Amino acid sequence: ASLKKNQKVILMCAIGGSLEVGTKLRPDKYPDGNQDPDRNFGRESRALKAAFEFINAGWSGKNICFVEGGLQQWRYQDFPMDGEDYE
């Protein structure tokens, strides 16, 4: 199946990435965020790279979403891992 540029796309990888400096993924451990000098420009990830490629291919940024924190954060937040089949 091919995607149309007016469709919404959700991108997820293992770590999710972020354009934010520092991190906010463990509010229980770091209530004010974790200031990591290695993340002065955010955290690079495959999902953000894919978003960049979609935008370069002409997609609107309004139709591209990525899961910040990726699959690891999804599991940490105890979100469901099983989905339903849609046709």
Number of C-alpha atoms within 10 A of each C-alpha: 3 4 8 9 15 11 11 15 18 11 18 21 18 16 19 22 22 22 14 12 17 19 20 17 16 13 11 9 10 12 10 12 15 16 13 11 10 10 16 12 12 16 18 14 19 16 23 22 13 16 21 14 12 17 16 10 10 9 19 14 13 11 15 19 15 18 19 22 22 20 17 14 17 18 12 11 10 9 10 8 8 6 6 5 5 4 3
